[in-house]
Amino acid sequence: MPYYLVTHTSLLEAEDEVKSAQKALMKLKSDATVEFTVKFDDTNIRQVLVTDTSLTASRSAEDPRPKLQAMQTIDCRPPVIDRDEICVSTHWPLTAKGFIVGFGLFAAGLSIGVVIDRLS
């Protein structure tokens, strides 16, 4: 499963960093639609408009905020996560190729060190 960098940018006026973060969180919670930038790599970047269907159903038709044009609509119900199946790896996986390359670099460095020592 690939990883994506998802960012949201809000320009807010506040007294300090904590207040601005609190305002941004409240705005994200209250808005029915939120625009995100989703980046897979340097060439695959998309603007995605996420609509929370539970909030749009409760909004009145007289909502004075301007409507955003949807580029892509995604249902954002929270996923069901089984806590027993979560496995977080805290180390890099050691593959045979990685081991061989690492050992080769170590041996080359050791050999160069011995040659330099002998020439001195």
RAZI-V438680 format. One line per field, one symbol per residue. ss: DSSP state (2 for helix, 1 for strand, 0 for the rest). psi: psi as a letter, one per 40 degrees, with the letter a starting at -180 (. if undefined). burial: # if it has 9 or more other C-alpha atoms within 8 Angstrom, else .. A space follows every 10 residues. Layout:
# RAZI-V438680
ss->???
psi->???
burial->???
This chain:
# RAZI-V438680
ss->0000111000 0000002222 2222222222 0011111110 0000111111 1022222200 0000000000 0000100000 0022200000 0000022222 2222222222 2222222220
psi->hiiihhihhh hihidadddd dddddddddd idhhhihhhd adeghihhhh hhdddddeii efheiihihh dhhhhfihih hhddehhhhe ihhhiddddd dddddddddd ddddddddd.
burial->.......... ........## ..##...... .######### ....#.#### ###.##.... .......... ..#....... .......... ........#. .......... ..........
